[in-house]
Amino acid sequence: MFSLSFAALALPLIVRAQTYSATYLPSNAPAQSETGQSGTNECGTGSNQTSMCQNVYINSVDDFCVFAPPQPGPDSVIGNTERIEVSWCVKSGYGTRLMPDGTITGAHFVQTPDYVQVTGVGDLTLINIPSGDEGGELDPHGADGNGNPIGGLVFSSAFGTLQQLHEWTNFVAFDEFCIRGCKDGPNAPALCQHIYDVMGCEWNMPGNYAPGVFERCLGDTGLPMGVYGTSTFFQGEPSTPSAHPAPASSQCTTLSTIGNLAISSTASSSVTSAPCRGVAFSVVWGICNAIVLDVCEWLWYHTRTWYRLRFELWFRFQDYFGWSKQYRL
C-alpha cells in the first residue's frame, strides 16, 4: 500500500516531529497518567462491566475498542461525558468493559502504512450513549492537553509489537463510530487531526460504513482531514468543503460476525478498490494468502516493496530446505 508523502504538500498546518511527556505499555502504565483522571490505566486482564479502564486497543476488526460513557441515562451524551469516558472493547483480556453482543452491526478495519482505523455502525445505546445523541470527538488533547477522556491511552499491535499511539481520534454517536490511531512520526498530528469535532465520522474518516459487513483490509494512507492542496479548512467557516474520497483498500478478509466471546470467520478473501499492482505480486500474494494471511500482511508491511518481499520469501524457502547460499539471488 502507499504512504502519503507530505513533501509534496504545502501544509498550512505545521507538521513536525512530536515529543511526548511519556510513553507507556499496558504493563507499565501508572494507575493514572493525567491529573484529574476519573478512571485508570492500570487495568489488568479479563473484563469487567463496571471497569473504569481508559485504555483502548486498535488491533483488528475483531479486536478493537472505543471510548463511551461509564453510566447510562439521558444526561450521558458525549458532550457531557467526554472527560470521563471509559473503554468498551469487542475482545476480553484488557481489563475493560465488553461491548454487549449486538452493539456493532458493521465494522471495517483498515491498516495503512501510517495509521489503523475502524469505521462502522451499530446500536451504541448498549454502551451508554443515549438514543439520538449525535456524539462528538474524543482525542488525546482536549482543551487543556490532558485529553478527552482525561488520561485516555491508545495502543496497537498492528505495526508489529504492541505500542502506544500518541495521536488518535475517536468519534462515537448512538448509531455510528470511527476510531483512528496514527503511527508515531511527523505525519501523525495531521492524519489524526482533532480540530474538526463537529464534522463527524464520515467527514473526518472517509471509509466503509456499510452495515452487516465485518472486514479487515489493507489500505492507502488518506489525505489529511481539512487540507485541500495549499488551503486548510477551519471549522466554522461559511463554506464547508466535501470530505476527501475514501482511500483505496485491498486484500479484504471478511468475517461473518464479531462478538465479545468468539469470532466466526468465513475464511474468505476479497479485493476491493485499487488492488495492489503487478501480476508477479498478485501471484506471490495469492500463494501466501493460501498459507496464512496474517504472515503475508506482516511481510508486506515490513518489506514495503516487491523486491524485498521476493528476497525475504526466497531466503525463507532456502533456509527451510537447507539450500546452499550459492543459489541465492
C-alpha positions in Angstrom: 0.0 0.0 0.0 1.0 3.6 -0.4 2.0 6.0 2.3 1.2 9.7 1.8 4.2 11.9 1.1 3.9 15.2 2.9 6.9 16.6 1.0 4.6 17.1 -1.9 2.0 19.0 0.1 2.4 22.6 1.3 0.5 22.1 4.6 -0.7 25.3 6.2 -0.9 23.3 9.4 2.6 22.7 10.7 3.6 19.1 10.6 6.6 18.3 12.7 8.0 15.6 14.8 6.3 15.5 18.2 7.7 14.9 21.6 5.7 13.3 24.3 6.0 13.5 28.1 5.7 9.8 28.5 5.3 6.5 26.6 3.6 3.6 28.2 2.7 0.0 27.6 -0.3 -1.6 29.4 2.2 -3.5 31.6 3.9 -0.4 32.9 1.2 2.3 32.8 0.5 4.1 36.0 -2.8 4.0 37.8 -3.5 7.4 36.4 -1.5 9.0 33.6 -3.0 12.5 33.9 -4.1 14.8 36.8 -7.8 14.8 37.2 -8.4 11.5 35.6 -11.6 9.7 36.6 -10.6 6.2 35.6 -7.4 4.2 35.4 -4.7 3.0 33.0 -3.7 0.1 35.3 -6.3 -2.3 34.1 -5.0 -5.8 34.4 -6.6 -8.6 32.3 -10.1 -10.2 31.8 -13.1 -7.9 31.6 -15.5 -6.2 34.0 -18.7 -4.3 33.1 -18.0 -1.8 35.9 -14.4 -1.3 34.9 -13.1 2.3 34.8 -10.2 1.4 32.5 -9.3 4.1 30.0 -7.0 2.1 27.7 -8.2 1.5 24.1 -6.8 -1.0 21.6 -7.0 -0.9 17.8 -5.6 -4.2 16.5 -8.1 -5.7 14.0 -11.8 -5.9 13.2 -12.3 -8.4 15.9 -10.0 -6.7 18.4 -10.7 -3.1 19.0 -12.3 -0.7 21.5 -13.9 2.7 21.6 -14.5 5.3 24.3 -18.0 5.7 25.6 -19.8 6.8 28.8 -19.4 4.9 32.1 -23.0 5.3 33.1 -26.4 5.1 31.2 -29.0 7.8 31.2 -30.2 10.8 29.2 -27.5 13.0 30.6 -24.7 10.8 29.3 -24.4 12.5 26.0 -20.9 12.7 24.7 -20.8 16.4 25.2 -21.4 16.0 28.9 -19.2 12.9 29.5 -16.2 13.4 27.1 -13.8 13.9 30.0 -14.8 10.7 31.8 -15.4 8.1 29.1 -14.2 4.6 29.6 -13.0 1.8 27.3 -15.5 -0.6 25.7 -13.9 -3.5 23.8 -15.0 -6.3 21.5 -12.5 -8.7 23.0 -11.8 -9.7 26.6 -8.4 -9.7 28.2 -7.7 -6.0 28.7 -9.4 -5.3 31.9 -12.0 -3.2 30.2 -15.8 -3.4 29.7 -17.1 -5.6 26.9 -19.4 -4.4 24.2 -22.6 -6.5 24.6 -23.5 -8.7 21.6 -25.4 -6.6 19.0 -23.5 -3.4 19.7 -21.6 -3.5 16.5 -23.6 -4.3 13.3 -20.9 -3.4 10.8 -17.2 -2.8 11.2 -14.4 -2.1 8.7 -10.8 -2.3 9.8 -8.1 -0.7 7.6 -4.4 -0.8 8.1 -2.3 1.7 6.2 1.4 2.4 6.5 0.6 5.4 8.7 -2.5 4.6 10.7 -5.0 1.9 11.7 -8.7 2.7 11.5 -12.1 1.1 12.3 -15.3 2.6 10.9 -18.8 1.2 11.4 -22.4 1.3 12.7 -24.4 -0.3 15.4 -26.6 0.2 18.4 -24.3 2.1 20.7 -27.0 2.8 23.2 -25.8 -0.6 24.5 -22.7 1.2 25.7 -24.5 4.0 27.4 -24.8 6.5 24.5 -28.3 8.0 24.7 -30.6 7.4 21.8 -30.5 10.3 19.3 -27.1 11.6 20.6 -25.1 12.6 17.5 -22.0 12.3 19.7 -18.7 14.1 19.4 -15.0 13.7 19.2 -12.5 12.2 21.7 -8.8 12.7 21.4 -5.6 12.9 23.4 -5.5 16.7 23.6 -8.7 18.3 24.8 -8.9 21.9 25.8 -6.2 21.6 28.5 -3.9 19.0 26.9 -5.0 16.2 29.2 -7.2 14.5 26.7 -10.9 13.6 26.2 -11.2 11.5 28.2 -8.6 12.7 30.6 -5.8 10.2 30.7 -7.2 8.1 27.8 -4.5 5.9 26.2 -4.5 4.1 22.8 -2.4 1.0 22.0 -2.0 -1.1 18.9 0.0 -4.2 17.8 -0.9 -3.7 14.1 2.5 -2.4 13.3 4.4 -5.2 14.9 5.0 -5.2 18.7 2.4 -3.6 20.9 3.0 0.2 21.2 1.3 3.3 22.4 -0.2 5.5 19.6 0.1 9.0 20.9 -2.0 10.6 18.2 -5.6 9.3 17.8 -9.1 10.4 17.2 -12.4 8.7 18.0 -16.0 9.8 17.2 -18.9 8.0 18.7 -22.7 8.6 18.3 -25.7 6.5 19.1 -25.6 4.7 15.7 -22.1 5.2 14.3 -18.5 5.1 15.3 -15.0 5.6 14.0 -11.6 5.5 15.5 -8.1 6.1 14.1 -4.7 5.6 15.7 -1.7 7.1 14.0 1.8 5.6 14.0 4.3 7.9 15.7 6.0 10.1 13.3 5.9 13.6 11.7 2.7 12.8 9.8 0.8 11.7 12.8 -0.7 15.0 14.0 -2.1 15.9 10.6 -3.5 12.4 9.9 -5.1 12.3 13.4 -6.2 15.9 13.4 -8.5 16.8 16.3 -9.9 20.2 15.5 -12.9 19.1 13.4 -15.0 17.9 16.3 -18.4 18.7 14.9 -17.8 17.3 11.4 -18.4 13.7 12.4 -17.1 10.3 11.3 -17.7 10.3 7.5 -16.0 13.7 7.0 -13.0 13.1 9.3 -12.5 9.4 8.4 -13.9 8.6 4.9 -14.3 4.8 4.6 -16.8 2.0 4.6 -19.7 2.3 7.0 -21.9 -0.4 5.5 -24.0 -2.4 7.9 -23.9 -6.2 8.0 -20.2 -6.5 7.0 -17.2 -7.2 9.2 -13.9 -6.9 7.3 -10.2 -6.2 7.7 -8.3 -4.7 4.8 -5.0 -3.1 3.7 -5.3 0.5 2.6 -3.6 3.5 1.2 -2.9 6.4 3.6 -5.6 9.0 3.1 -5.3 12.8 2.8 -5.2 14.8 6.0 -8.6 15.9 7.0 -9.3 19.6 6.3 -6.3 20.0 4.0 -7.0 20.8 0.3 -3.8 21.4 -1.6 -2.4 24.6 -0.2 -5.6 25.5 1.6 -6.8 24.4 5.0 -10.4 24.5 6.1 -11.2 25.6 9.6 -14.4 24.6 11.3 -17.0 27.4 11.4 -16.1 28.9 8.0 -19.1 29.8 5.9 -18.4 27.2 3.3 -17.7 23.6 4.2 -15.8 21.5 1.7 -16.7 17.9 0.9 -14.9 15.1 2.6 -11.9 13.6 0.9 -12.7 10.4 -1.0 -12.1 7.2 0.8 -8.6 5.9 0.1 -8.2 2.7 -1.9 -8.2 -0.6 0.0 -7.4 -4.1 -1.0 -6.9 -7.7 0.3 -10.0 -7.6 2.4 -10.8 -10.6 4.6 -14.5 -10.9 5.7 -15.7 -12.3 9.0 -19.3 -13.5 9.4 -19.7 -11.7 12.7 -17.8 -10.3 15.6 -18.7 -10.9 19.3 -17.3 -10.4 22.7 -16.6 -14.0 23.3 -15.9 -15.7 20.0 -15.2 -14.8 16.4 -16.7 -16.8 13.5 -14.8 -16.3 10.2 -16.0 -17.1 6.7 -12.3 -17.7 5.8 -13.0 -15.8 2.5 -10.9 -13.1 1.0 -11.9 -10.4 -1.4 -10.3 -7.5 -3.2 -12.0 -4.1 -3.2 -11.0 -0.8 -4.8 -7.5 -0.4 -6.3 -5.8 -3.8 -5.6 -2.1 -4.0 -5.2 -0.3 -3.5 -8.6 1.6 -6.1 -10.5 0.9 -9.6 -11.8 4.0 -11.0 -10.1 3.0 -9.6 -6.7 -0.5 -10.9 -7.2 0.8 -14.4 -7.8 3.0 -14.4 -4.8 0.3 -12.8 -2.6 -2.2 -15.4 -3.7 0.2 -18.2 -2.7 0.9 -16.6 0.6 -2.7 -15.9 1.2 -3.5 -19.6 0.8 -0.9 -20.4 3.6 -1.7 -17.7 6.1 -3.0 -14.2 5.5 -1.5 -12.7 8.7 2.0 -13.7 7.8 1.7 -12.1 4.4 0.3 -8.9 5.9 3.3 -8.8 8.2 5.7 -9.3 5.3 4.1 -6.7 3.2 4.2 -4.0 5.9 7.8 -4.8 6.9 9.2 -5.0 3.4 7.1 -2.5 1.6 8.4 -3.3 -1.9 8.1 -6.3 -4.2 11.8 -6.9 -4.4 12.4 -7.1 -0.7 9.4 -9.3 -0.4 10.8 -11.6 -3.1 14.2 -11.8 -1.3 12.5 -12.4 2.1 10.4 -15.3 0.7 13.3 -16.8 -1.2 15.6 -16.8 1.8 12.9 -18.4 3.9 12.5 -21.2 1.4 16.3 -21.7 1.2 16.6 -21.9 5.0 13.7 -24.4 5.1 15.1 -26.7 2.5 18.8 -26.1 3.5 19.9 -25.0 0.1 23.4 -23.7 -0.4 24.0 -19.9 -0.3 25.4 -20.2 -3.9 21.8 -20.4 -5.2 20.7 -17.2 -3.6 19.5 -14.4 -5.8 
